[in-house]
Amino acid sequence: MKKEDLSKLSVEDLKKQIASATESLAKMKIGHKITPLENPIVIRNNRKAIARLNTELTKRQKQA
C-alpha cells in the first residue's frame, strides 16, 4: 500500500490490516521453512508492509 492509501484508512481498518498481514507473514515463514517459497522476497515485502501500517498507526495515536 502507498502512503496515500494508508492515510485514508481508519484506525480500526489499520488494526485489522496489521492483524491480517501479521498472520499472513507467520504462515509464510512456516511454509517457507517446510517448502521454500518460489519468491522469498514476498516475506520481506510483507514485513515492510506491516512496518508501514504500524508507522501510520503510531503517527495517528500520537496526534490524538
PQR file of N, CA, C, O and H, with PARSE charges and radii, in Angstrom:
ATOM      1  N   MET A   1       0.825  -1.184   0.000 -0.4000 1.5000
ATOM      2  CA  MET A   1       0.000   0.000   0.000 -0.0000 2.0000
ATOM      3  C   MET A   1       0.872   1.250   0.000  0.5500 1.7000
ATOM      4  O   MET A   1       1.957   1.279   0.580 -0.5500 1.4000
ATOM      5  N   LYS A   2       0.378   2.248  -0.647 -0.4000 1.5000
ATOM      6  CA  LYS A   2       1.070   3.535  -0.690 -0.0000 2.0000
ATOM      7  C   LYS A   2       0.720   4.350   0.549  0.5500 1.7000
ATOM      8  O   LYS A   2      -0.263   4.070   1.235 -0.5500 1.4000
ATOM      9  H   LYS A   2      -0.503   2.224  -1.119  0.4000 1.0000
ATOM     10  N   LYS A   3       1.531   5.355   0.822 -0.4000 1.5000
ATOM     11  CA  LYS A   3       1.301   6.221   1.965 -0.0000 2.0000
ATOM     12  C   LYS A   3      -0.058   6.919   1.867  0.5500 1.7000
ATOM     13  O   LYS A   3      -0.743   7.097   2.875 -0.5500 1.4000
ATOM     14  H   LYS A   3       2.329   5.583   0.265  0.4000 1.0000
ATOM     15  N   GLU A   4      -0.438   7.305   0.666 -0.4000 1.5000
ATOM     16  CA  GLU A   4      -1.715   7.978   0.455 -0.0000 2.0000
ATOM     17  C   GLU A   4      -2.877   7.055   0.793  0.5500 1.7000
ATOM     18  O   GLU A   4      -3.880   7.488   1.361 -0.5500 1.4000
ATOM     19  H   GLU A   4       0.118   7.160  -0.152  0.4000 1.0000
ATOM     20  N   ASP A   5      -2.738   5.780   0.441 -0.4000 1.5000
ATOM     21  CA  ASP A   5      -3.781   4.804   0.727 -0.0000 2.0000
ATOM     22  C   ASP A   5      -3.924   4.586   2.229  0.5500 1.7000
ATOM     23  O   ASP A   5      -5.033   4.446   2.743 -0.5500 1.4000
ATOM     24  H   ASP A   5      -1.923   5.428  -0.021  0.4000 1.0000
ATOM     25  N   LEU A   6      -2.797   4.561   2.921 -0.4000 1.5000
ATOM     26  CA  LEU A   6      -2.824   4.333   4.366 -0.0000 2.0000
ATOM     27  C   LEU A   6      -3.471   5.496   5.096  0.5500 1.7000
ATOM     28  O   LEU A   6      -4.154   5.300   6.101 -0.5500 1.4000
ATOM     29  H   LEU A   6      -1.895   4.676   2.503  0.4000 1.0000
ATOM     30  N   SER A   7      -3.261   6.693   4.601 -0.4000 1.5000
ATOM     31  CA  SER A   7      -3.813   7.863   5.279 -0.0000 2.0000
ATOM     32  C   SER A   7      -5.331   7.906   5.172  0.5500 1.7000
ATOM     33  O   SER A   7      -5.980   8.578   5.973 -0.5500 1.4000
ATOM     34  H   SER A   7      -2.706   6.853   3.785  0.4000 1.0000
ATOM     35  N   LYS A   8      -5.909   7.210   4.210 -0.4000 1.5000
ATOM     36  CA  LYS A   8      -7.361   7.195   4.030 -0.0000 2.0000
ATOM     37  C   LYS A   8      -8.048   6.168   4.925  0.5500 1.7000
ATOM     38  O   LYS A   8      -9.260   6.239   5.128 -0.5500 1.4000
ATOM     39  H   LYS A   8      -5.382   6.664   3.559  0.4000 1.0000
ATOM     40  N   LEU A   9      -7.287   5.216   5.460 -0.4000 1.5000
ATOM     41  CA  LEU A   9      -7.875   4.165   6.288 -0.0000 2.0000
ATOM     42  C   LEU A   9      -8.152   4.672   7.697  0.5500 1.7000
ATOM     43  O   LEU A   9      -7.457   5.551   8.207 -0.5500 1.4000
ATOM     44  H   LEU A   9      -6.302   5.159   5.295  0.4000 1.0000
ATOM     45  N   SER A  10      -9.190   4.096   8.320 -0.4000 1.5000
ATOM     46  CA  SER A  10      -9.480   4.438   9.712 -0.0000 2.0000
ATOM     47  C   SER A  10      -8.536   3.654  10.624  0.5500 1.7000
ATOM     48  O   SER A  10      -7.839   2.746  10.171 -0.5500 1.4000
ATOM     49  H   SER A  10      -9.755   3.383   7.907  0.4000 1.0000
ATOM     50  N   VAL A  11      -8.519   4.003  11.893 -0.4000 1.5000
ATOM     51  CA  VAL A  11      -7.652   3.330  12.859 -0.0000 2.0000
ATOM     52  C   VAL A  11      -8.041   1.856  12.969  0.5500 1.7000
ATOM     53  O   VAL A  11      -7.173   0.986  13.044 -0.5500 1.4000
ATOM     54  H   VAL A  11      -9.086   4.740  12.261  0.4000 1.0000
ATOM     55  N   GLU A  12      -9.336   1.582  12.980 -0.4000 1.5000
ATOM     56  CA  GLU A  12      -9.803   0.200  13.071 -0.0000 2.0000
ATOM     57  C   GLU A  12      -9.363  -0.608  11.847  0.5500 1.7000
ATOM     58  O   GLU A  12      -8.958  -1.763  11.972 -0.5500 1.4000
ATOM     59  H   GLU A  12     -10.040   2.289  12.919  0.4000 1.0000
ATOM     60  N   ASP A  13      -9.446   0.003  10.672 -0.4000 1.5000
ATOM     61  CA  ASP A  13      -9.011  -0.673   9.447 -0.0000 2.0000
ATOM     62  C   ASP A  13      -7.509  -0.958   9.488  0.5500 1.7000
ATOM     63  O   ASP A  13      -7.054  -2.015   9.050 -0.5500 1.4000
ATOM     64  H   ASP A  13      -9.776   0.941  10.570  0.4000 1.0000
ATOM     65  N   LEU A  14      -6.753  -0.008  10.016 -0.4000 1.5000
ATOM     66  CA  LEU A  14      -5.304  -0.218  10.145 -0.0000 2.0000
ATOM     67  C   LEU A  14      -5.018  -1.408  11.047  0.5500 1.7000
ATOM     68  O   LEU A  14      -4.178  -2.249  10.725 -0.5500 1.4000
ATOM     69  H   LEU A  14      -7.122   0.851  10.372  0.4000 1.0000
ATOM     70  N   LYS A  15      -5.713  -1.481  12.171 -0.4000 1.5000
ATOM     71  CA  LYS A  15      -5.503  -2.590  13.104 -0.0000 2.0000
ATOM     72  C   LYS A  15      -5.867  -3.928  12.468  0.5500 1.7000
ATOM     73  O   LYS A  15      -5.174  -4.925  12.670 -0.5500 1.4000
ATOM     74  H   LYS A  15      -6.395  -0.799  12.433  0.4000 1.0000
ATOM     75  N   LYS A  16      -6.962  -3.946  11.694 -0.4000 1.5000
ATOM     76  CA  LYS A  16      -7.372  -5.179  11.003 -0.0000 2.0000
ATOM     77  C   LYS A  16      -6.329  -5.590   9.976  0.5500 1.7000
ATOM     78  O   LYS A  16      -5.996  -6.769   9.851 -0.5500 1.4000
ATOM     79  H   LYS A  16      -7.524  -3.136  11.530  0.4000 1.0000
ATOM     80  N   GLN A  17      -5.819  -4.609   9.244 -0.4000 1.5000
ATOM     81  CA  GLN A  17      -4.808  -4.886   8.220 -0.0000 2.0000
ATOM     82  C   GLN A  17      -3.525  -5.413   8.853  0.5500 1.7000
ATOM     83  O   GLN A  17      -2.896  -6.329   8.325 -0.5500 1.4000
ATOM     84  H   GLN A  17      -6.090  -3.652   9.346  0.4000 1.0000
ATOM     85  N   ILE A  18      -3.136  -4.824   9.997 -0.4000 1.5000
ATOM     86  CA  ILE A  18      -1.927  -5.271  10.692 -0.0000 2.0000
ATOM     87  C   ILE A  18      -2.097  -6.716  11.141  0.5500 1.7000
ATOM     88  O   ILE A  18      -1.199  -7.537  10.953 -0.5500 1.4000
ATOM     89  H   ILE A  18      -3.647  -4.079  10.426  0.4000 1.0000
ATOM     90  N   ALA A  19      -3.252  -7.029  11.736 -0.4000 1.5000
ATOM     91  CA  ALA A  19      -3.502  -8.396  12.209 -0.0000 2.0000
ATOM     92  C   ALA A  19      -3.480  -9.383  11.048  0.5500 1.7000
ATOM     93  O   ALA A  19      -2.893 -10.460  11.148 -0.5500 1.4000
ATOM     94  H   ALA A  19      -3.981  -6.362  11.888  0.4000 1.0000
ATOM     95  N   SER A  20      -4.116  -9.011   9.963 -0.4000 1.5000
ATOM     96  CA  SER A  20      -4.173  -9.877   8.789 -0.0000 2.0000
ATOM     97  C   SER A  20      -2.779 -10.094   8.194  0.5500 1.7000
ATOM     98  O   SER A  20      -2.409 -11.222   7.869 -0.5500 1.4000
ATOM     99  H   SER A  20      -4.594  -8.136   9.882  0.4000 1.0000
ATOM    100  N   ALA A  21      -2.018  -9.024   8.054 -0.4000 1.5000
ATOM    101  CA  ALA A  21      -0.682  -9.122   7.463 -0.0000 2.0000
ATOM    102  C   ALA A  21       0.264  -9.908   8.370  0.5500 1.7000
ATOM    103  O   ALA A  21       1.103 -10.667   7.884 -0.5500 1.4000
ATOM    104  H   ALA A  21      -2.319  -8.107   8.317  0.4000 1.0000
ATOM    105  N   THR A  22       0.132  -9.731   9.677 -0.4000 1.5000
ATOM    106  CA  THR A  22       0.984 -10.452  10.615 -0.0000 2.0000
ATOM    107  C   THR A  22       0.696 -11.946  10.561  0.5500 1.7000
ATOM    108  O   THR A  22       1.611 -12.769  10.579 -0.5500 1.4000
ATOM    109  H   THR A  22      -0.549  -9.114  10.072  0.4000 1.0000
ATOM    110  N   GLU A  23      -0.577 -12.279  10.495 -0.4000 1.5000
ATOM    111  CA  GLU A  23      -0.966 -13.692  10.388 -0.0000 2.0000
ATOM    112  C   GLU A  23      -0.445 -14.293   9.084  0.5500 1.7000
ATOM    113  O   GLU A  23       0.064 -15.414   9.065 -0.5500 1.4000
ATOM    114  H   GLU A  23      -1.320 -11.610  10.480  0.4000 1.0000
ATOM    115  N   SER A  24      -0.577 -13.550   8.017 -0.4000 1.5000
ATOM    116  CA  SER A  24      -0.098 -13.999   6.716 -0.0000 2.0000
ATOM    117  C   SER A  24       1.422 -14.204   6.724  0.5500 1.7000
ATOM    118  O   SER A  24       1.927 -15.175   6.161 -0.5500 1.4000
ATOM    119  H   SER A  24      -0.991 -12.640   8.032  0.4000 1.0000
ATOM    120  N   LEU A  25       2.136 -13.286   7.364 -0.4000 1.5000
ATOM    121  CA  LEU A  25       3.594 -13.388   7.452 -0.0000 2.0000
ATOM    122  C   LEU A  25       3.999 -14.640   8.227  0.5500 1.7000
ATOM    123  O   LEU A  25       4.920 -15.350   7.824 -0.5500 1.4000
ATOM    124  H   LEU A  25       1.725 -12.498   7.821  0.4000 1.0000
ATOM    125  N   ALA A  26       3.320 -14.907   9.326 -0.4000 1.5000
ATOM    126  CA  ALA A  26       3.639 -16.090  10.131 -0.0000 2.0000
ATOM    127  C   ALA A  26       3.436 -17.363   9.317  0.5500 1.7000
ATOM    128  O   ALA A  26       4.260 -18.275   9.364 -0.5500 1.4000
ATOM    129  H   ALA A  26       2.572 -14.330   9.653  0.4000 1.0000
ATOM    130  N   LYS A  27       2.338 -17.420   8.575 -0.4000 1.5000
ATOM    131  CA  LYS A  27       2.069 -18.600   7.739 -0.0000 2.0000
ATOM    132  C   LYS A  27       3.122 -18.747   6.646  0.5500 1.7000
ATOM    133  O   LYS A  27       3.567 -19.853   6.338 -0.5500 1.4000
ATOM    134  H   LYS A  27       1.668 -16.679   8.536  0.4000 1.0000
ATOM    135  N   MET A  28       3.510 -17.621   6.069 -0.4000 1.5000
ATOM    136  CA  MET A  28       4.535 -17.664   5.014 -0.0000 2.0000
ATOM    137  C   MET A  28       5.860 -18.170   5.554  0.5500 1.7000
ATOM    138  O   MET A  28       6.525 -18.984   4.913 -0.5500 1.4000
ATOM    139  H   MET A  28       3.149 -16.722   6.319  0.4000 1.0000
ATOM    140  N   LYS A  29       6.249 -17.690   6.733 -0.4000 1.5000
ATOM    141  CA  LYS A  29       7.522 -18.107   7.327 -0.0000 2.0000
ATOM    142  C   LYS A  29       7.528 -19.607   7.610  0.5500 1.7000
ATOM    143  O   LYS A  29       8.505 -20.297   7.321 -0.5500 1.4000
ATOM    144  H   LYS A  29       5.709 -17.029   7.253  0.4000 1.0000
ATOM    145  N   ILE A  30       6.438 -20.099   8.175 -0.4000 1.5000
ATOM    146  CA  ILE A  30       6.350 -21.535   8.467 -0.0000 2.0000
ATOM    147  C   ILE A  30       6.384 -22.336   7.169  0.5500 1.7000
ATOM    148  O   ILE A  30       7.095 -23.335   7.062 -0.5500 1.4000
ATOM    149  H   ILE A  30       5.644 -19.538   8.410  0.4000 1.0000
ATOM    150  N   GLY A  31       5.610 -21.889   6.189 -0.4000 1.5000
ATOM    151  CA  GLY A  31       5.588 -22.577   4.900 -0.0000 2.0000
ATOM    152  C   GLY A  31       6.934 -22.558   4.213  0.5500 1.7000
ATOM    153  O   GLY A  31       7.306 -23.518   3.538 -0.5500 1.4000
ATOM    154  H   GLY A  31       5.032 -21.077   6.276  0.4000 1.0000
ATOM    155  N   HIS A  32       7.664 -21.471   4.382 -0.4000 1.5000
ATOM    156  CA  HIS A  32       8.972 -21.339   3.746 -0.0000 2.0000
ATOM    157  C   HIS A  32       9.986 -22.297   4.371  0.5500 1.7000
ATOM    158  O   HIS A  32      10.888 -22.785   3.690 -0.5500 1.4000
ATOM    159  H   HIS A  32       7.362 -20.692   4.931  0.4000 1.0000
ATOM    160  N   LYS A  33       9.836 -22.564   5.665 -0.4000 1.5000
ATOM    161  CA  LYS A  33      10.753 -23.498   6.321 -0.0000 2.0000
ATOM    162  C   LYS A  33      10.486 -24.930   5.883  0.5500 1.7000
ATOM    163  O   LYS A  33      11.408 -25.736   5.763 -0.5500 1.4000
ATOM    164  H   LYS A  33       9.104 -22.168   6.219  0.4000 1.0000
ATOM    165  N   ILE A  34       9.217 -25.236   5.645 -0.4000 1.5000
ATOM    166  CA  ILE A  34       8.858 -26.592   5.224 -0.0000 2.0000
ATOM    167  C   ILE A  34       9.208 -26.793   3.751  0.5500 1.7000
ATOM    168  O   ILE A  34       9.937 -27.718   3.393 -0.5500 1.4000
ATOM    169  H   ILE A  34       8.468 -24.581   5.743  0.4000 1.0000
ATOM    170  N   THR A  35       8.682 -25.921   2.916 -0.4000 1.5000
ATOM    171  CA  THR A  35       8.942 -25.971   1.483 -0.0000 2.0000
ATOM    172  C   THR A  35       9.301 -24.560   1.029  0.5500 1.7000
ATOM    173  O   THR A  35       8.459 -23.665   1.105 -0.5500 1.4000
ATOM    174  H   THR A  35       8.089 -25.170   3.207  0.4000 1.0000
ATOM    175  N   PRO A  36      10.508 -24.340   0.567 -0.5600 1.5000
ATOM    176  CA  PRO A  36      10.905 -22.975   0.181  0.2800 2.0000
ATOM    177  C   PRO A  36       9.938 -22.343  -0.823  0.5500 1.7000
ATOM    178  O   PRO A  36       9.476 -22.983  -1.767 -0.5500 1.4000
ATOM    179  N   LEU A  37       9.654 -21.066  -0.579 -0.4000 1.5000
ATOM    180  CA  LEU A  37       8.771 -20.336  -1.475 -0.0000 2.0000
ATOM    181  C   LEU A  37       9.447 -20.102  -2.818  0.5500 1.7000
ATOM    182  O   LEU A  37      10.673 -20.060  -2.919 -0.5500 1.4000
ATOM    183  H   LEU A  37      10.029 -20.546   0.188  0.4000 1.0000
ATOM    184  N   GLU A  38       8.627 -19.953  -3.833 -0.4000 1.5000
ATOM    185  CA  GLU A  38       9.169 -19.678  -5.162 -0.0000 2.0000
ATOM    186  C   GLU A  38       9.847 -18.307  -5.176  0.5500 1.7000
ATOM    187  O   GLU A  38      10.884 -18.118  -5.812 -0.5500 1.4000
ATOM    188  H   GLU A  38       7.631 -19.987  -3.751  0.4000 1.0000
ATOM    189  N   ASN A  39       9.233 -17.349  -4.456 -0.4000 1.5000
ATOM    190  CA  ASN A  39       9.777 -15.997  -4.403 -0.0000 2.0000
ATOM    191  C   ASN A  39       9.845 -15.542  -2.937  0.5500 1.7000
ATOM    192  O   ASN A  39       8.875 -14.988  -2.422 -0.5500 1.4000
ATOM    193  H   ASN A  39       8.391 -17.503  -3.940  0.4000 1.0000
ATOM    194  N   PRO A  40      10.978 -15.770  -2.264 -0.5600 1.5000
ATOM    195  CA  PRO A  40      11.086 -15.417  -0.852  0.2800 2.0000
ATOM    196  C   PRO A  40      11.091 -13.911  -0.574  0.5500 1.7000
ATOM    197  O   PRO A  40      10.990 -13.495   0.580 -0.5500 1.4000
ATOM    198  N   ILE A  41      11.205 -13.103  -1.610 -0.4000 1.5000
ATOM    199  CA  ILE A  41      11.157 -11.649  -1.450 -0.0000 2.0000
ATOM    200  C   ILE A  41       9.783 -11.223  -0.931  0.5500 1.7000
ATOM    201  O   ILE A  41       9.650 -10.149  -0.343 -0.5500 1.4000
ATOM    202  H   ILE A  41      11.287 -13.440  -2.548  0.4000 1.0000
ATOM    203  N   VAL A  42       8.771 -12.049  -1.142 -0.4000 1.5000
ATOM    204  CA  VAL A  42       7.419 -11.756  -0.667 -0.0000 2.0000
ATOM    205  C   VAL A  42       7.414 -11.600   0.855  0.5500 1.7000
ATOM    206  O   VAL A  42       6.675 -10.773   1.389 -0.5500 1.4000
ATOM    207  H   VAL A  42       8.879 -12.921  -1.619  0.4000 1.0000
ATOM    208  N   ILE A  43       8.225 -12.382   1.547 -0.4000 1.5000
ATOM    209  CA  ILE A  43       8.307 -12.293   3.000 -0.0000 2.0000
ATOM    210  C   ILE A  43       8.832 -10.905   3.397  0.5500 1.7000
ATOM    211  O   ILE A  43       8.290 -10.267   4.300 -0.5500 1.4000
ATOM    212  H   ILE A  43       8.825 -13.054   1.113  0.4000 1.0000
ATOM    213  N   ARG A  44       9.865 -10.455   2.731 -0.4000 1.5000
ATOM    214  CA  ARG A  44      10.432  -9.136   3.025 -0.0000 2.0000
ATOM    215  C   ARG A  44       9.418  -8.033   2.752  0.5500 1.7000
ATOM    216  O   ARG A  44       9.264  -7.109   3.551 -0.5500 1.4000
ATOM    217  H   ARG A  44      10.305 -10.973   1.998  0.4000 1.0000
ATOM    218  N   ASN A  45       8.727  -8.134   1.619 -0.4000 1.5000
ATOM    219  CA  ASN A  45       7.736  -7.119   1.272 -0.0000 2.0000
ATOM    220  C   ASN A  45       6.600  -7.079   2.286  0.5500 1.7000
ATOM    221  O   ASN A  45       6.107  -6.006   2.634 -0.5500 1.4000
ATOM    222  H   ASN A  45       8.852  -8.884   0.970  0.4000 1.0000
ATOM    223  N   ASN A  46       6.186  -8.253   2.760 -0.4000 1.5000
ATOM    224  CA  ASN A  46       5.118  -8.325   3.749 -0.0000 2.0000
ATOM    225  C   ASN A  46       5.572  -7.693   5.066  0.5500 1.7000
ATOM    226  O   ASN A  46       4.804  -6.982   5.715 -0.5500 1.4000
ATOM    227  H   ASN A  46       6.586  -9.125   2.477  0.4000 1.0000
ATOM    228  N   ARG A  47       6.814  -7.953   5.454 -0.4000 1.5000
ATOM    229  CA  ARG A  47       7.362  -7.375   6.681 -0.0000 2.0000
ATOM    230  C   ARG A  47       7.401  -5.844   6.586  0.5500 1.7000
ATOM    231  O   ARG A  47       7.091  -5.149   7.554 -0.5500 1.4000
ATOM    232  H   ARG A  47       7.437  -8.530   4.927  0.4000 1.0000
ATOM    233  N   LYS A  48       7.783  -5.332   5.423 -0.4000 1.5000
ATOM    234  CA  LYS A  48       7.836  -3.888   5.223 -0.0000 2.0000
ATOM    235  C   LYS A  48       6.438  -3.270   5.227  0.5500 1.7000
ATOM    236  O   LYS A  48       6.248  -2.158   5.720 -0.5500 1.4000
ATOM    237  H   LYS A  48       8.035  -5.896   4.637  0.4000 1.0000
ATOM    238  N   ALA A  49       5.471  -3.986   4.684 -0.4000 1.5000
ATOM    239  CA  ALA A  49       4.085  -3.503   4.686 -0.0000 2.0000
ATOM    240  C   ALA A  49       3.564  -3.394   6.114  0.5500 1.7000
ATOM    241  O   ALA A  49       2.873  -2.435   6.457 -0.5500 1.4000
ATOM    242  H   ALA A  49       5.625  -4.890   4.284  0.4000 1.0000
ATOM    243  N   ILE A  50       3.896  -4.373   6.940 -0.4000 1.5000
ATOM    244  CA  ILE A  50       3.487  -4.340   8.348 -0.0000 2.0000
ATOM    245  C   ILE A  50       4.127  -3.136   9.036  0.5500 1.7000
ATOM    246  O   ILE A  50       3.474  -2.454   9.826 -0.5500 1.4000
ATOM    247  H   ILE A  50       4.458  -5.152   6.662  0.4000 1.0000
ATOM    248  N   ALA A  51       5.382  -2.876   8.746 -0.4000 1.5000
ATOM    249  CA  ALA A  51       6.074  -1.730   9.335 -0.0000 2.0000
ATOM    250  C   ALA A  51       5.411  -0.424   8.918  0.5500 1.7000
ATOM    251  O   ALA A  51       5.260   0.482   9.738 -0.5500 1.4000
ATOM    252  H   ALA A  51       5.912  -3.430   8.105  0.4000 1.0000
ATOM    253  N   ARG A  52       5.018  -0.319   7.659 -0.4000 1.5000
ATOM    254  CA  ARG A  52       4.327   0.890   7.188 -0.0000 2.0000
ATOM    255  C   ARG A  52       3.011   1.090   7.920  0.5500 1.7000
ATOM    256  O   ARG A  52       2.679   2.203   8.328 -0.5500 1.4000
ATOM    257  H   ARG A  52       5.141  -1.055   6.994  0.4000 1.0000
ATOM    258  N   LEU A  53       2.259  -0.005   8.083 -0.4000 1.5000
ATOM    259  CA  LEU A  53       0.976   0.073   8.790 -0.0000 2.0000
ATOM    260  C   LEU A  53       1.184   0.489  10.242  0.5500 1.7000
ATOM    261  O   LEU A  53       0.455   1.337  10.757 -0.5500 1.4000
ATOM    262  H   LEU A  53       2.529  -0.909   7.752  0.4000 1.0000
ATOM    263  N   ASN A  54       2.173  -0.102  10.898 -0.4000 1.5000
ATOM    264  CA  ASN A  54       2.452   0.246  12.291 -0.0000 2.0000
ATOM    265  C   ASN A  54       2.899   1.697  12.425  0.5500 1.7000
ATOM    266  O   ASN A  54       2.540   2.369  13.391 -0.5500 1.4000
ATOM    267  H   ASN A  54       2.765  -0.790  10.479  0.4000 1.0000
ATOM    268  N   THR A  55       3.672   2.179  11.470 -0.4000 1.5000
ATOM    269  CA  THR A  55       4.124   3.568  11.486 -0.0000 2.0000
ATOM    270  C   THR A  55       2.937   4.520  11.390  0.5500 1.7000
ATOM    271  O   THR A  55       2.860   5.499  12.133 -0.5500 1.4000
ATOM    272  H   THR A  55       3.963   1.632  10.685  0.4000 1.0000
ATOM    273  N   GLU A  56       2.024   4.235  10.486 -0.4000 1.5000
ATOM    274  CA  GLU A  56       0.836   5.076  10.325 -0.0000 2.0000
ATOM    275  C   GLU A  56      -0.027   5.044  11.582  0.5500 1.7000
ATOM    276  O   GLU A  56      -0.548   6.077  12.002 -0.5500 1.4000
ATOM    277  H   GLU A  56       2.087   3.440   9.883  0.4000 1.0000
ATOM    278  N   LEU A  57      -0.180   3.880  12.180 -0.4000 1.5000
ATOM    279  CA  LEU A  57      -0.974   3.746  13.396 -0.0000 2.0000
ATOM    280  C   LEU A  57      -0.344   4.543  14.544  0.5500 1.7000
ATOM    281  O   LEU A  57      -1.050   5.231  15.280 -0.5500 1.4000
ATOM    282  H   LEU A  57       0.242   3.040  11.839  0.4000 1.0000
ATOM    283  N   THR A  58       0.963   4.452  14.695 -0.4000 1.5000
ATOM    284  CA  THR A  58       1.676   5.179  15.750 -0.0000 2.0000
ATOM    285  C   THR A  58       1.546   6.683  15.530  0.5500 1.7000
ATOM    286  O   THR A  58       1.354   7.443  16.480 -0.5500 1.4000
ATOM    287  H   THR A  58       1.537   3.893  14.097  0.4000 1.0000
ATOM    288  N   LYS A  59       1.651   7.103  14.284 -0.4000 1.5000
ATOM    289  CA  LYS A  59       1.526   8.524  13.946 -0.0000 2.0000
ATOM    290  C   LYS A  59       0.165   9.060  14.364  0.5500 1.7000
ATOM    291  O   LYS A  59       0.063  10.156  14.915 -0.5500 1.4000
ATOM    292  H   LYS A  59       1.807   6.486  13.512  0.4000 1.0000
ATOM    293  N   ARG A  60      -0.868   8.288  14.103 -0.4000 1.5000
ATOM    294  CA  ARG A  60      -2.226   8.710  14.458 -0.0000 2.0000
ATOM    295  C   ARG A  60      -2.442   8.713  15.961  0.5500 1.7000
ATOM    296  O   ARG A  60      -3.135   9.584  16.487 -0.5500 1.4000
ATOM    297  H   ARG A  60      -0.785   7.398  13.655  0.4000 1.0000
ATOM    298  N   GLN A  61      -1.864   7.757  16.649 -0.4000 1.5000
ATOM    299  CA  GLN A  61      -2.029   7.700  18.098 -0.0000 2.0000
ATOM    300  C   GLN A  61      -1.334   8.875  18.775  0.5500 1.7000
ATOM    301  O   GLN A  61      -1.813   9.366  19.798 -0.5500 1.4000
ATOM    302  H   GLN A  61      -1.301   7.049  16.222  0.4000 1.0000
ATOM    303  N   LYS A  62      -0.229   9.326  18.229 -0.4000 1.5000
ATOM    304  CA  LYS A  62       0.475  10.475  18.796 -0.0000 2.0000
ATOM    305  C   LYS A  62      -0.300  11.766  18.553  0.5500 1.7000
ATOM    306  O   LYS A  62      -0.242  12.692  19.362 -0.5500 1.4000
ATOM    307  H   LYS A  62       0.159   8.927  17.399  0.4000 1.0000
ATOM    308  N   GLN A  63      -1.027  11.826  17.432 -0.4000 1.5000
ATOM    309  CA  GLN A  63      -1.806  13.003  17.124 -0.0000 2.0000
ATOM    310  C   GLN A  63      -3.020  13.130  18.044  0.5500 1.7000
ATOM    311  O   GLN A  63      -3.451  14.239  18.359 -0.5500 1.4000
ATOM    312  H   GLN A  63      -1.074  11.074  16.775  0.4000 1.0000
ATOM    313  N   ALA A  64      -3.565  12.005  18.468 -0.4000 1.5000
ATOM    314  CA  ALA A  64      -4.795  12.029  19.282 -0.0000 2.0000
ATOM    315  C   ALA A  64      -4.556  12.437  20.708  0.5500 1.7000
ATOM    316  O   ALA A  64      -5.498  12.499  21.498 -0.5500 1.4000
ATOM    317  H   ALA A  64      -3.215  11.104  18.212  0.4000 1.0000
TER
END
